[in-house]
Amino acid sequence: MRSFSVFVLVVVATVLAPLAVASTWVSARVDDRREYVDTVAPLADDPGVRQVMADAAAAGAVKALQERIPVGLPAAVTDWADAAARKVVDSPDFPEFWRTANEDVHRQVLAVLKDPDADTSGSITVDAAPLLAQVLLSLEERGIPVALLPRLPLEVRVVERAKVAEGGPVYRATHGASRWLPPLWLGLVLLAVLVASGWRGRLRTAGLALLGLALGAGLVLLAVDPVTDLLVDRAEVGDQPLVRIMLDAVLGSLTPWARAFLLAIPAGVVLLAGSLWPARERFDATP
């Protein structure tokens, strides 16, 4: 009966392991703004990101000039804007802009995910107004009177809010689970170890529980790519290429997170080996 109880506890802990691994990642990498920004910050060097932001800034500058200064614009203004925008996104200041912009993106996304009654009209956007202002400033050096223009907004769409809201129920469930799943897994393992008979049984139980944790992490690793493709396919719409790049970066961070739990394999193997250590024979010295 005791062995059966231990078996059931270890099996339940193993079933919960992938959920515990994934939910702790949500808490550590998705909920935390600094961690999220650190995850997407390297995308400032991604050619795709720079191209999208440069195109948006150049198009925004030309549109603003055509609407507000319709007379006397040089024919080469589009080429000038393209060159200026390329220079802006290649500048040393772009990574800091990208970090600041993504702090706002994170704020927008969490507002939709956390609140089931959140406004789902419109899109999650990157505020590219600072890039637009720099492009216009460069064009002023070519004699275009951009000083007459007010500060202009420029929002680059990432994904529709409605698409983000579709993941709200899963996010809220996972967010809540991240608080109790890890302690529950640990509690089940400790209970199984206490119920096990003898020190060998306890070592064996702890070793099997750690191998179960590693198995759960392995299942998470296998699921990362299919889940990423599924979410990207559901979220990506036409002229919003940023969503694929950013989702790939965020969901891709789950891989090293889950891989860290594979360290449970050597620990589990050592414990199992210890449980098989031969007992010392006792010799009776009496004649």
N, C-alpha and C positions, 0 to 999 in steps of 0.2 A: 504493500500500500504506500509506504514511504517513497519507494523508487518511482511508482506511478505518479505520485504528486510532483516529484522533482521533474519528471519527464514533461508533464503538462505545463508546469511553470516555465521551463526552458523553451518549450515550443511556442507558448504564448508570447514570451519575450522576443523570440526570433521573428514571429509574425509582425510584432510592433516595431522591430528594428528599422526597416526602411522608412516607415512613417516618422519615426523619431529623428532619423538622419535628415530627411527632407524638411521637417518642420523646424529643426534647429537652424538649418540654412536660411529658411525664410526669415526667421527672427534676426539672424546675424547679418545677412547680406541684403535683404530686401527692405526690412523695416527700418534699419539704421541708415540715416541719411548719409553720414560720413562714409560708411562702408559702401553704400551704393555709389556714391560719387567717386570713391577710390576705384571701384570696379570699372566704371565707364570712362574714367579720366584718360586712360591710354588711347581711347578712340580719337582723341584730338590729333593723333598722328596717322589715323586711318585715311587713306586717299579718298575713300568713298564719302566719309563724313566731310572732309574738307571740300570736296567737289560740290556736294549738296549745299553746304553753307555758302560757298563762293557764288554758285549759280543764283541762289536766293538773294544774296546781297546785291549782286550786279543787276538782276532783274528788278529788284525793288528800287534801286537807285535810278535806273532808266525810266521806270514807270513814274516815279515821283517827279522827275525833271520834265517828262512829257506832259504831265498833268498840270504842273505849276509854272513851268517856263516853256510854254508851247512854241514860242517864236525864238529863232536864232540859235537853236541847238545844232552843234556840228554833226555832220553825218557819221563821224567816227566815235560818237559818244558811247555807243554800245561796246565797241572794242576797248575804249578807255576804261569803261566800268568793269569789264571782264578782267582786264589786266590789274586794275586796282583791287578788285575783290580777291584775285589770286594772291596778290601780295599781302593782303590783310590776313588771309587764313594761313599763309606760310610764315607769318611773323611770330616772334617769341611770345607775344601776348595772347595768341589764340588758345593755348592750353588753359590759361587762367579763365578766359571767357567761357570755355567749354565747361569747366568745373562749376562756375557760377550759374550758368544756364541750366545745368543738370540738377542743381539744388532745387531750382524752381520746377523742373520736370518731375522730380521725385515728389515734391509737395503736391503737384497736380494729380499724379497717379494715385498716391495714397488717399487723397481726398475722395476720389471716385471709388477706390477699392473698399475703404472702410465704411462708407456711408451708403446703405442700400437706397436711400432717398436722394442721393447726390444728383445734381444736374448732369445729364448725359448728352446734352446738345453740344455741337462743336467738336473740337479736337484738342488733344494734348499737344502743346506747341513748345518750340524752343524760341525764346525771345532773342531775335537776331538784330534788334535795333542798334546795339553798339557797333556791329559790323557794318550796317548800313551807314551809320554816321561817319565811320572811317572811310568808306568808299566815297561818300559825298565830299569829304574833306580833301581827298586826293584829287577829285575832279575840279575842285575850286582852284587848285594849282594850275589847271589848264585854262583858266579864265572863265569858267562857268560860275555864275553868281549864286552859288548854293547857300551863301550866308543869308539870303532872303527867305530860305525855307525854314519852317518850324521843325522841332524835333519830331521825326516820323517813326511810327511803329513798324515793326516787321516781325511777323510770327511765322515760323517754319513748322508746318504740320508734321507730327510724328505718327499719331494714330487717333482714330475717333474715340471720343470718350465712351460711346456706347460699346465699342469693342472691349475697352478696358473693364467696363462695368460687368460684362459677361463673366469675367473671372472673379468678381467680387465674392460670391458665395464660397468658392473654393478657398480664396485667400482668407476670408474671415474664419472659416473652419480650421484651416492650417495654422493661422495666427493663434487661435485659441488653443489648439492642440500642442503648440510649441511650449506651452507653460506646464502641461501635465504629462505629456508623453515621455520625455527623458526621465523625470522622477519615477514614473510608473514602471518604465523598463528597468531602471536600477532597483526599484523595490521588489520587482518580481525575481530578479537575479539574486538579490540578497536573501530573499525568502527561500528560494530554491537551495542556495548554499547552506542556509541554516537547517533546512529540513533534511538535507543529504546526510547519509550515515557515515561517520568516521572522516578522518582528515583526507583519505584518498577520495572518498566520494565527494567531498567538498571541492577538492582541487579539480576533479573531473567535471563537476557541475559548472564551476567558474570557467573552465576551459571551453566547454561546450557553449556556454552563454556568449563568450567572446567570439567564438567562431560563428555563432548565429548573428552577432552584430556585424561581423565582416561580410557575411552572406547578404544581410540587408543592404549594406553599403554597395556591394557588388550589383544587386538588383537596381539600386538607384543609378549607378553608373550606366547600366545597360539602357535605362529609360531616358537618360538625358537627351540624346540625339533625337529619338522619335518624338518626345514631348516638345522639344524645341521646334522641330519642323511643323508639328501640329499647330502650335501657338502662332508661329510666324505665318503659316498659311491662313489662319483665321483672322489675323490682325492686319496683314499687309494688304494695302489697297492702292493700286495705281501709282499715284505720284507721291507716295510716302516711303521712300527707300530707307529712311533712317530707322524705321521700326525693325527691320531685319537685322541691321548692324547692331542696334542697341540690345535687342532681345538675345541675339547670339552671345553678346558679351555678358549680360546678366545671368542668363541660364547656363552659359558655359562655366561660370564660376562655381556651379554646383559640382562639377567634375573634380576639381582639386579638393573641395570640401568633403565629398564622399570618399575620395581616395585616402584621405587622412585616416578614416576609420578602418582601413585595411591593415593598419598597424596592429589591430586586434588579432590578426592571424598568428604572428609569431608568439604573442603573449599567450594565446589560447593553446598553441602547440606545446609551449613550455609547461603550462599547467597540466595538460593531459599527460605529457611525458613524466612529470613529477608524480602523477597519480599511479603510474605504472612502475615506479621505482620499487625494486624488490625489497621485501622486509628482511631485516637482519634475523638470522636464525638464533634461537636461544639454546645454549648448551647447559645441560644439567651437570654440574661438577660433582654431585654426590655419587658415591660408589653404589 
